[in-house]
Amino acid sequence: MLDESASLDSTWIKGTDPCNKETKWKGVECNSDNVINLYLMNYGLSGDIAIDSLVNLKGLRVISLENNSFSGPLPEFNRLTALKSLYLADNEFSGEIPLDFFSKMGSLKKLELARNKFSGRIPDSLTKLQNLRVLFLQQNEFTGPIPSLAQKSLDKIDLSNNKLQGEIPPAMSRFGTKPFEGNSDLCGTVLSKECKADDKSAIETPAEDNISETKESGSGTGAKWVVLLVMVALLVVTIAFKGKRKEDDFQMIRKENLDEAVQVQIPSSMKKRNLSSRKGNNSVNSSRKGSQHGRKVGDLVVINEEKGIFGLPDLMKAAAEVLGSGGLGSAYKAKMVNGVSVVVKRLRDVNKVSRETFDTEIRKLGTIRHQNILTLLAYHYRNEEKLLVSEFVAKGSLLYLLHGDRGISHGELNWPTRLKIIQGVAQGMGFLHNEFAQYELPHGNLKSSNILLSSDYEPILNDYMLYPFISNTQSVQQLFAYKTPEAILYQQVSPKSDVFCLGVVILEIVTGKFPSQYLNNQKGGTDVIQWIKTAISENKVSELIDPEIANTSNSLEQMEKLLYIGAECTESDQEKRILMKEAIKRIEEVQV
């Protein structure tokens, strides 16, 4: 039975409706009366998974059981033929996966089995998944040849640190070398390593096709919560609480005037532990959990080497200035001797997760490559000190350009530029909601101060995906997603909270008004949400458009379309609020 006193915040209560707003079960996401997603990461869960009960949830599309303690063979998730995303990374599943396991999972788009103990061959049935986009199998014990995963849909793959052998299929050379690292017996053109005759024949040998039919239970059930209660009854839960490790205090980056260099206070014991190392050893953490590729330089982990390799000593020597301080931490600009300017963000109250989980999640962010997302360069983790390092974006934030001392740059925000910014923000949000669909808040803090602008006004989203790390209630309240009606009334957030935030940004850009929603007491600024509601009811929407762009010829209709989209995004009832994908589609249809 479920240990209600310790697990899932005691929200999984027998006899309650998991989809009801007042009794909503944590980790269960519903669409109307149907359970569609299960997000049960980081709960220390173990035991048997009740597949029979899951089969009866006909609307189920996403299962995330990452970073738990499940073990044994891979359960029969292949009976869930409509499943789109399956996240099982950072558990202790083991054994061989039947070669035909995925043959009936044609809807599957994302499969993450990383950092388990799977062995045997990679199932050939994965090649039949024509919708597969993401496949992460790294840090297991897979052996044998790599099946030819040539489907065009596949854009992210990681097979590193296994025991794979033979030639890498030529069709997979487009992924580069990183997905295949840590497999000493692999060869092929992509690795610049010639294969022997035996290596080539291994991949050409077809696997036996021993597909067995699995009879699914099609029997209906009563109310959906009864089905879930059956699942709970069969799911043995063990919550693992790990004590905090005591580490040296580490005080980082103190700035008292703009002309001083960054000051780093480091205990002498740490200095003896190779802090001054500049060789940048390729030390990938080899522990099973929380480890992906990254280069450790002293106590800084570089996860994106596009701007070079640097360590804490480089930041110590950098000329620096304070950029600002908010509820989530302080930010500093540091210009290093190699000419690269970076932003160092010092996070507050981020002890919600263990170091292993922090490492895993932050390194995921380091893999992001999208023109509208600010990619992390490096990070530092130590007890009470967490730092995130990213590239400095010179033009600054949208907030400053819209409402600051804009001077001669005031006219830069013409209608085509504003539309470009809105559409770029939408594209960035769409990317985050696809890549992190299993999270409650794929962004969580979208507002104009967290939208940076490149030299050609391409918007770049910052401060995303911090929600999973924040432990302090007061700090969580600083996230803009917590200014949404559902958060204020019920302390609930969801991906639709991001939709609300997007709507506020749209209204802000088109009207040119500073939203009172950004302020804790809402004293000051303009209540852009109430303003647009009133204007729609009085048929005066065109009067809301910023006068600086209102005179743009032949575009008033497009501006009004965006205001209507913004109104639907900020609908107070999240059940009536449009989905992110619908908002994006409609935004993309608007033309200059």
C-alpha positions as CSV (number, residue, x, y, z in Angstrom):
1,M,0.0,0.0,0.0
2,L,1.0,3.6,-0.4
3,D,2.7,5.1,2.7
4,E,0.5,8.2,2.8
5,S,2.4,9.7,5.8
6,A,5.6,10.0,3.8
7,S,5.1,9.9,0.1
8,L,3.7,12.2,-2.5
9,D,2.9,14.8,0.1
10,S,0.0,12.7,1.3
11,T,-2.1,13.7,-1.7
12,W,-2.8,10.2,-2.9
13,I,-5.7,9.5,-0.6
14,K,-8.0,6.6,-1.0
15,G,-11.5,7.6,-2.1
16,T,-10.6,10.9,-3.6
17,D,-10.6,12.0,-7.2
18,P,-7.1,12.4,-8.6
19,C,-8.4,14.9,-11.2
20,N,-10.5,17.1,-8.9
21,K,-8.9,20.5,-8.3
22,E,-9.5,20.2,-4.5
23,T,-8.2,16.6,-4.2
24,K,-5.7,16.5,-7.0
25,W,-3.1,13.9,-6.6
26,K,0.4,15.1,-6.9
27,G,2.2,13.9,-10.1
28,V,-1.1,13.1,-11.9
29,E,-2.1,15.4,-14.7
30,C,-5.6,15.2,-16.2
31,N,-7.4,16.5,-19.2
32,S,-10.9,17.0,-18.0
33,D,-11.7,13.7,-16.4
34,N,-9.0,11.6,-18.1
35,V,-5.5,10.9,-16.6
36,I,-3.1,11.8,-19.4
37,N,0.3,12.1,-17.7
38,L,2.1,10.5,-14.6
39,Y,5.0,12.6,-13.3
40,L,6.5,10.6,-10.4
41,M,10.2,11.6,-10.5
42,N,12.4,11.8,-7.5
43,Y,10.2,10.0,-5.0
44,G,12.3,7.0,-4.1
45,L,9.7,4.7,-5.5
46,S,10.4,0.9,-5.7
47,G,8.5,-2.3,-6.1
48,D,6.1,-3.6,-8.8
49,I,4.5,-1.4,-11.4
50,A,0.8,-2.2,-12.0
51,I,0.8,-2.4,-15.8
52,D,-2.7,-3.9,-15.8
53,S,-4.1,-0.8,-14.1
54,L,-2.1,1.6,-16.4
55,V,-3.6,-0.2,-19.5
56,N,-7.1,0.9,-18.3
57,L,-6.0,4.6,-18.5
58,K,-6.8,5.0,-22.1
59,G,-5.8,8.6,-22.2
60,L,-2.3,8.0,-20.7
61,R,0.4,9.5,-22.9
62,V,3.4,10.3,-20.6
63,I,5.0,8.3,-17.9
64,S,8.0,9.7,-16.0
65,L,9.5,7.6,-13.2
66,E,13.0,9.1,-13.3
67,N,15.4,9.0,-10.4
68,N,13.6,6.4,-8.3
69,S,14.7,2.9,-7.1
70,F,12.8,0.5,-9.4
71,S,14.7,-2.6,-10.3
72,G,14.4,-5.9,-12.2
73,P,13.4,-6.4,-15.8
74,L,11.7,-3.7,-17.9
75,P,7.9,-3.9,-17.1
76,E,5.5,-4.5,-19.9
77,F,5.1,-0.8,-20.9
78,N,4.8,-2.1,-24.5
79,R,1.2,-2.9,-23.7
80,L,0.6,0.9,-23.5
81,T,0.5,1.2,-27.3
82,A,-0.6,4.9,-27.3
83,L,2.2,6.1,-25.0
84,K,4.2,9.0,-26.4
85,S,6.9,9.5,-23.8
86,L,8.5,7.0,-21.4
87,Y,11.1,8.3,-18.9
88,L,12.8,5.7,-16.8
89,A,16.3,7.1,-16.4
90,D,18.2,6.9,-13.1
91,N,16.7,3.7,-11.7
92,E,18.1,0.2,-11.3
93,F,16.3,-1.7,-14.1
94,S,18.4,-4.6,-15.4
95,G,18.5,-7.5,-17.7
96,E,17.9,-7.9,-21.4
97,I,15.0,-6.2,-23.2
98,P,13.2,-8.5,-25.7
99,L,14.2,-7.6,-29.3
100,D,10.6,-7.1,-30.3
101,F,9.6,-5.1,-27.2
102,F,8.8,-1.8,-29.0
103,S,7.3,-3.2,-32.2
104,K,3.7,-2.1,-31.2
105,M,4.6,1.3,-29.7
106,G,4.2,3.2,-32.9
107,S,3.2,6.4,-31.1
108,L,6.4,6.6,-29.0
109,K,8.4,9.8,-29.5
110,K,10.7,9.9,-26.5
111,L,12.4,7.0,-24.7
112,E,14.9,7.6,-21.9
113,L,16.4,4.5,-20.2
114,A,19.8,6.1,-19.3
115,R,21.7,5.2,-16.2
116,N,20.2,1.8,-15.5
117,K,21.7,-1.7,-15.7
118,F,20.2,-3.0,-18.9
119,S,22.2,-5.6,-20.8
120,G,22.1,-7.6,-24.0
121,R,21.4,-6.1,-27.4
122,I,19.6,-2.8,-28.2
123,P,16.2,-4.0,-29.4
124,D,15.9,-3.9,-33.2
125,S,12.2,-3.0,-32.8
126,L,13.3,0.6,-32.1
127,T,14.0,0.9,-35.8
128,K,10.3,0.5,-36.5
129,L,9.3,3.6,-34.4
130,Q,8.8,6.2,-37.2
131,N,7.8,8.9,-34.7
132,L,10.8,8.5,-32.4
133,R,12.6,11.8,-31.7
134,V,14.7,11.2,-28.6
135,L,16.5,8.0,-27.6
136,F,18.8,8.0,-24.5
137,L,20.3,4.7,-23.6
138,Q,23.6,5.9,-22.2
139,Q,25.4,4.4,-19.1
140,N,23.9,0.9,-19.3
141,E,25.5,-2.4,-20.2
142,F,24.2,-2.9,-23.7
143,T,26.3,-5.2,-25.9
144,G,26.4,-6.2,-29.5
145,P,25.9,-4.1,-32.7
146,I,23.9,-0.9,-33.0
147,P,20.7,-1.4,-35.0
148,S,20.4,1.1,-37.9
149,L,18.3,3.8,-36.4
150,A,17.8,5.7,-39.7
151,Q,14.3,7.2,-39.2
152,K,14.2,10.9,-40.1
153,S,12.2,11.9,-37.0
154,L,15.1,11.0,-34.7
155,D,17.1,14.1,-33.7
156,K,18.6,13.3,-30.3
157,I,20.4,10.0,-29.4
158,D,22.9,9.0,-26.8
159,L,24.3,5.4,-26.6
160,S,27.5,6.4,-24.8
161,N,29.2,4.4,-22.0
162,N,27.9,1.0,-22.9
163,K,29.7,-2.1,-24.2
164,L,28.6,-1.9,-27.8
165,Q,30.6,-3.5,-30.6
166,G,31.0,-3.3,-34.4
167,E,30.5,-0.7,-37.0
168,I,28.3,2.3,-36.4
169,P,25.7,2.3,-39.1
170,P,26.5,4.9,-41.8
171,A,23.0,6.3,-41.5
172,M,23.8,7.4,-38.0
173,S,26.9,9.4,-38.8
174,R,24.8,12.6,-38.7
175,F,24.8,12.4,-34.9
176,G,28.5,12.9,-34.6
177,T,30.9,11.2,-32.2
178,K,29.5,12.1,-28.7
179,P,26.5,9.7,-28.7
180,F,29.0,6.8,-29.2
181,E,31.7,7.7,-26.7
182,G,32.7,5.2,-24.0
183,N,32.2,2.1,-26.3
184,S,35.8,1.0,-27.0
185,D,34.8,-1.8,-29.4
186,L,32.8,0.5,-31.8
187,C,34.3,1.5,-35.1
188,G,33.3,3.3,-38.3
189,T,33.7,6.4,-40.4
190,V,32.2,8.7,-37.7
191,L,34.9,7.7,-35.2
192,S,37.7,7.7,-37.8
193,K,38.3,4.2,-36.8
194,E,38.6,1.5,-39.5
195,C,36.5,-1.6,-39.0
196,K,37.7,-5.2,-39.4
197,A,35.7,-7.6,-41.6
198,D,34.2,-9.2,-38.5
199,D,33.0,-5.8,-37.3
200,K,31.2,-5.1,-40.5
201,S,29.5,-8.5,-40.8
202,A,28.2,-8.2,-37.2
203,I,25.9,-5.3,-38.1
204,E,24.7,-7.0,-41.3
205,T,23.5,-10.1,-39.4
206,P,19.7,-9.7,-39.0
207,A,18.3,-10.3,-35.6
208,E,15.7,-13.1,-35.1
209,D,12.2,-11.8,-35.4
210,N,10.4,-13.5,-32.6
211,I,7.5,-11.2,-32.1
212,S,5.0,-12.5,-29.6
213,E,1.4,-11.2,-29.3
214,T,0.5,-9.7,-26.0
215,K,-3.1,-9.9,-25.0
216,E,-4.2,-6.6,-23.6
217,S,-6.8,-6.3,-21.0
218,G,-9.7,-4.4,-22.5
219,S,-12.1,-4.6,-19.7
220,G,-13.5,-1.3,-18.6
221,T,-13.5,0.0,-15.1
222,G,-15.6,2.3,-13.0
223,A,-14.5,5.7,-12.0
224,K,-11.0,6.6,-13.0
225,W,-9.9,7.0,-9.4
226,V,-10.8,3.5,-8.7
227,V,-8.4,2.4,-11.4
228,L,-5.7,4.5,-9.9
229,L,-6.4,3.1,-6.5
230,V,-5.9,-0.4,-7.8
231,M,-2.6,0.8,-9.2
232,V,-1.6,2.3,-5.9
233,A,-2.5,-0.9,-4.1
234,L,-0.1,-2.8,-6.3
235,L,2.6,-0.2,-6.3
236,V,5.0,-0.8,-3.3
237,V,6.5,2.5,-2.4
238,T,9.7,3.1,-0.5
239,I,10.6,6.7,0.0
240,A,14.4,7.2,0.3
241,F,15.4,10.2,2.4
242,K,19.0,11.0,2.0
243,G,20.7,13.1,4.7
244,K,22.4,16.2,3.6
245,R,26.1,15.8,3.3
246,K,28.1,18.3,5.3
247,E,30.5,20.2,3.1
248,D,32.8,23.2,3.5
249,D,31.1,26.6,3.4
250,F,31.8,28.2,0.1
251,Q,31.2,31.9,-0.4
252,M,31.3,33.0,-4.0
253,I,31.4,36.3,-5.9
254,R,30.9,39.3,-3.7
255,K,30.6,42.6,-5.5
256,E,30.6,46.0,-3.8
257,N,31.3,48.4,-6.6
258,L,31.4,48.2,-10.3
259,D,35.1,48.8,-10.7
260,E,36.2,45.9,-8.5
261,A,37.0,42.4,-9.8
262,V,34.9,39.5,-8.8
263,Q,36.0,38.3,-5.3
264,V,35.9,34.6,-4.6
265,Q,36.3,33.4,-1.0
266,I,37.6,29.9,-1.1
267,P,38.6,27.7,2.0
268,S,42.3,26.9,2.0
269,S,41.4,23.2,2.0
270,M,39.8,23.6,-1.4
271,K,42.7,25.5,-2.8
272,K,44.8,22.4,-2.1
273,R,42.4,20.3,-4.1
274,N,43.5,21.5,-7.5
275,L,41.4,24.7,-7.7
276,S,44.1,26.2,-9.9
277,S,44.0,23.4,-12.4
278,R,43.8,24.8,-15.9
279,K,44.3,21.5,-17.8
280,G,40.6,20.8,-17.9
281,N,40.8,17.1,-17.4
282,N,37.9,15.3,-19.1
283,S,36.6,14.0,-15.8
284,V,33.1,12.8,-16.5
285,N,31.4,11.8,-13.3
286,S,31.3,8.0,-13.5
287,S,28.6,7.5,-10.8
288,R,25.4,5.9,-12.1
289,K,23.1,8.8,-11.2
290,G,23.5,12.4,-12.1
291,S,26.2,12.0,-14.6
292,Q,26.3,13.2,-18.2
293,H,29.2,14.5,-20.3
294,G,30.9,17.6,-18.8
295,R,34.4,18.8,-18.3
296,K,35.4,19.6,-14.7
297,V,37.8,22.4,-14.3
298,G,38.6,22.6,-10.6
299,D,35.2,23.1,-8.9
300,L,33.5,24.3,-12.1
301,V,31.8,21.9,-14.5
302,V,31.8,23.1,-18.1
303,I,28.9,21.5,-19.9
304,N,29.1,23.6,-23.1
305,E,32.6,24.1,-24.6
306,E,31.5,26.4,-27.5
307,K,32.9,29.4,-25.7
308,G,36.1,27.7,-24.5
309,I,37.2,26.0,-21.3
310,F,37.4,28.1,-18.1
311,G,37.4,27.6,-14.4
312,L,36.8,29.5,-11.2
313,P,40.3,31.2,-11.4
314,D,39.2,32.7,-14.7
315,L,36.1,34.2,-13.1
316,M,38.2,35.4,-10.2
317,K,40.4,37.5,-12.5
318,A,37.5,38.8,-14.6
319,A,36.4,42.4,-14.5
320,A,32.9,42.3,-13.2
321,E,29.7,44.3,-12.5
322,V,26.5,43.6,-10.8
323,L,23.5,43.1,-13.1
324,G,20.9,42.8,-10.5
325,S,19.4,40.8,-7.6
326,G,16.0,39.2,-7.4
327,G,14.1,36.6,-5.5
328,L,16.0,33.7,-7.1
329,G,19.5,35.1,-6.7
330,S,22.0,37.6,-7.8
331,A,23.6,38.0,-11.3
332,Y,27.0,39.4,-12.3
333,K,28.6,40.1,-15.6
334,A,32.2,38.9,-15.8
335,K,34.5,39.6,-18.8
336,M,37.3,37.1,-18.9
337,V,40.8,37.5,-20.3
338,N,39.9,35.6,-23.4
339,G,37.3,38.3,-24.3
340,V,34.3,36.2,-23.5
341,S,31.7,37.9,-21.3
342,V,29.5,35.6,-19.1
343,V,26.8,36.0,-16.6
344,V,27.2,34.3,-13.3
345,K,24.0,33.7,-11.5
346,R,24.2,32.8,-7.8
347,L,21.0,30.8,-6.9
348,R,19.2,31.0,-3.6
349,D,17.2,28.3,-1.8
350,V,17.9,25.5,-4.3
351,N,18.3,22.6,-1.9
352,K,15.1,20.9,-3.0
353,V,17.0,18.1,-4.7
354,S,20.2,16.1,-4.1
355,R,23.5,16.9,-5.7
356,E,23.1,13.9,-8.0
357,T,19.7,15.1,-9.2
358,F,20.9,18.7,-9.5
359,D,23.9,17.5,-11.7
360,T,21.6,15.4,-13.9
361,E,19.0,18.1,-14.5
362,I,21.5,21.0,-15.0
363,R,23.5,18.9,-17.5
364,K,20.3,18.3,-19.4
365,L,19.9,22.1,-19.8
366,G,23.5,22.2,-21.1
367,T,22.5,20.0,-24.1
368,I,19.9,22.5,-25.3
369,R,20.6,24.1,-28.7
370,H,17.9,26.5,-29.8
371,Q,18.3,30.0,-31.1
372,N,15.6,31.3,-28.7
373,I,17.0,29.5,-25.6
374,L,20.0,30.7,-23.5
375,T,22.2,27.6,-23.2
376,L,24.2,27.1,-20.0
377,L,28.0,27.1,-20.3
378,A,29.0,25.8,-16.8
379,Y,27.8,25.3,-13.3
380,H,29.1,25.0,-9.8
381,Y,27.6,23.0,-6.9
382,R,28.7,23.0,-3.4
383,N,26.5,22.7,-0.3
384,E,24.9,26.1,0.1
385,E,26.5,27.6,-3.1
386,K,25.1,27.0,-6.6
387,L,26.2,29.0,-9.6
388,L,25.0,28.9,-13.2
389,V,27.2,30.4,-15.9
390,S,25.8,31.5,-19.3
391,E,26.9,33.8,-22.1
392,F,26.3,37.5,-21.7
393,V,23.7,38.9,-24.2
394,A,24.7,42.5,-25.0
395,K,21.4,44.2,-25.9
396,G,19.9,43.3,-22.6
397,S,16.3,42.4,-21.7
398,L,13.0,43.1,-23.4
399,L,11.9,44.8,-20.1
400,Y,14.6,47.4,-20.4
401,L,14.0,48.1,-24.0
402,L,10.3,48.4,-23.6
403,H,10.1,50.4,-20.4
404,G,13.6,51.6,-19.6
405,D,15.5,54.7,-20.6
406,R,15.3,53.8,-24.3
407,G,16.5,57.1,-25.7
408,I,17.4,56.9,-29.4
409,S,16.7,53.1,-29.3
410,H,13.0,53.8,-28.6
411,G,12.1,53.6,-32.3
412,E,13.8,50.3,-32.7
413,L,10.8,48.4,-31.4
414,N,8.7,48.8,-34.5
415,W,5.9,46.5,-35.4
416,P,8.0,43.9,-37.4
417,T,10.5,43.8,-34.6
418,R,7.8,43.2,-31.9
419,L,6.2,40.5,-34.0
420,K,9.6,38.9,-34.5
421,I,10.1,38.9,-30.7
422,I,6.7,37.4,-29.9
423,Q,7.1,34.7,-32.5
424,G,10.6,33.9,-31.2
425,V,9.4,33.7,-27.7
426,A,6.6,31.3,-28.8
427,Q,9.1,29.1,-30.6
428,G,11.4,29.0,-27.6
429,M,8.4,28.1,-25.3
430,G,7.3,25.4,-27.8
431,F,10.8,23.9,-27.7
432,L,10.9,23.8,-23.9
433,H,7.4,22.3,-23.7
434,N,8.4,19.6,-26.1
435,E,11.7,18.8,-24.5
436,F,10.5,19.0,-20.9
437,A,6.9,17.8,-21.4
438,Q,7.1,15.7,-18.3
439,Y,7.7,18.7,-16.0
440,E,5.0,20.7,-14.2
441,L,6.7,24.0,-15.4
442,P,8.9,23.7,-18.5
443,H,9.8,27.3,-18.1
444,G,8.1,28.7,-14.9
445,N,9.5,32.2,-14.9
446,L,8.6,33.7,-18.3
447,K,8.5,37.5,-18.2
448,S,10.0,40.4,-20.1
449,S,13.0,40.7,-17.8
450,N,13.9,37.1,-18.6
451,I,13.7,37.6,-22.4
452,L,17.1,38.7,-23.7
453,L,17.6,40.2,-27.1
454,S,20.4,39.5,-29.5
455,S,22.0,42.1,-31.8
456,D,19.3,41.4,-34.4
457,Y,16.4,41.3,-31.9
458,E,16.1,37.6,-31.7
459,P,14.6,36.8,-28.3
460,I,16.5,34.5,-26.0
461,L,14.7,32.9,-23.0
462,N,16.5,32.8,-19.7
463,D,15.8,31.7,-16.1
464,Y,13.9,28.6,-17.3
465,M,13.5,25.2,-15.5
466,L,14.4,26.4,-12.1
467,Y,11.2,25.3,-10.4
468,P,12.4,21.7,-9.7
469,F,15.3,23.0,-7.6
470,I,13.8,25.7,-5.4
471,S,13.1,24.6,-1.8
472,N,12.1,27.8,-0.1
473,T,8.4,28.7,-0.3
474,Q,9.1,32.4,-0.4
475,S,11.5,32.0,-3.3
476,V,9.1,29.8,-5.2
477,Q,6.6,32.6,-5.0
478,Q,9.0,34.8,-6.9
479,L,8.5,32.7,-10.1
480,F,6.1,34.4,-12.4
481,A,4.1,31.2,-12.8
482,Y,3.0,31.7,-9.2
483,K,1.2,34.9,-10.2
484,T,-1.3,32.9,-12.1
485,P,-4.9,32.6,-10.8
486,E,-4.5,28.8,-10.1
487,A,-1.3,29.4,-8.1
488,I,-2.8,32.3,-6.1
489,L,-6.1,30.4,-5.3
490,Y,-5.0,26.8,-5.1
491,Q,-1.2,26.8,-5.0
492,Q,-1.2,24.7,-8.2
493,V,0.9,25.1,-11.3
494,S,1.0,23.3,-14.6
495,P,2.2,23.8,-18.2
496,K,-0.8,26.0,-18.7
497,S,0.8,28.4,-16.1
498,D,3.4,29.0,-18.8
499,V,0.7,29.8,-21.3
500,F,-0.6,32.5,-18.9
501,C,2.8,34.0,-18.6
502,L,3.2,34.0,-22.4
503,G,-0.1,35.8,-22.7
504,V,1.1,38.6,-20.4
505,V,4.2,39.0,-22.5
506,I,2.1,39.3,-25.7
507,L,-0.1,41.9,-24.1
508,E,2.9,43.8,-22.8
509,I,4.7,43.9,-26.2
510,V,1.6,45.0,-28.2
511,T,0.3,47.6,-25.7
512,G,3.7,48.8,-24.6
513,K,2.4,49.0,-21.0
514,F,4.3,47.6,-18.0
515,P,2.1,44.9,-16.5
516,S,1.1,45.3,-12.9
517,Q,1.1,41.5,-12.7
518,Y,4.9,41.7,-12.4
519,L,4.7,43.5,-9.1
520,N,4.0,41.6,-5.8
521,N,1.4,44.1,-4.6
522,Q,0.2,45.0,-8.2
523,K,0.5,48.7,-7.2
524,G,1.8,50.4,-10.3
525,G,1.9,49.5,-13.9
526,T,-1.2,48.5,-15.9
527,D,-3.5,45.5,-15.3
528,V,-3.1,44.4,-18.9
529,I,-5.4,41.4,-18.4
530,Q,-8.3,43.3,-17.1
531,W,-7.6,46.0,-19.7
532,I,-7.9,43.6,-22.6
533,K,-11.1,42.0,-21.1
534,T,-12.8,45.3,-20.8
535,A,-11.7,46.4,-24.3
536,I,-13.0,43.1,-25.8
537,S,-16.4,43.6,-24.1
538,E,-16.6,47.2,-25.4
539,N,-15.3,46.4,-28.8
540,K,-12.4,48.8,-28.3
541,V,-9.4,46.4,-28.8
542,S,-7.6,48.7,-31.3
543,E,-7.4,51.4,-28.6
544,L,-5.0,49.2,-26.6
545,I,-2.3,49.1,-29.2
546,D,0.9,51.1,-28.5
547,P,0.7,54.4,-30.3
548,E,4.3,53.9,-31.6
549,I,3.2,51.0,-33.8
550,A,-0.5,51.8,-34.2
551,N,0.1,53.8,-37.3
552,T,1.9,51.0,-39.1
553,S,0.0,50.6,-42.3
554,N,-2.1,47.5,-43.0
555,S,-1.1,45.8,-39.7
556,L,-3.8,46.8,-37.2
557,E,-5.7,43.6,-37.9
558,Q,-2.6,41.5,-37.1
559,M,-2.0,43.4,-33.9
560,E,-5.5,42.9,-32.8
561,K,-5.2,39.1,-33.5
562,L,-2.3,39.0,-31.1
563,L,-4.2,40.9,-28.4
564,Y,-7.0,38.3,-28.7
565,I,-4.5,35.5,-28.4
566,G,-3.0,37.2,-25.4
567,A,-6.5,37.4,-23.9
568,E,-7.1,33.7,-24.4
569,C,-3.7,32.8,-22.9
570,T,-4.6,34.8,-19.8
571,E,-8.0,33.2,-19.2
572,S,-8.4,32.9,-15.5
573,D,-9.9,29.4,-15.7
574,Q,-7.1,27.2,-16.8
575,E,-9.6,24.7,-18.1
576,K,-10.7,27.3,-20.6
577,R,-7.2,28.6,-21.3
578,I,-5.8,27.5,-24.6
579,L,-2.9,25.0,-24.9
580,M,0.6,26.1,-25.6
581,K,0.7,24.4,-29.0
582,E,-2.5,26.1,-30.0
583,A,-1.2,29.5,-28.9
584,I,2.1,28.9,-30.9
585,K,0.2,27.9,-34.0
586,R,-1.9,31.0,-34.0
587,I,1.0,33.3,-33.3
588,E,3.0,31.8,-36.2
589,E,0.0,32.5,-38.5
590,V,0.3,36.3,-37.8
591,Q,2.3,38.1,-40.6
592,V,3.6,41.6,-40.9
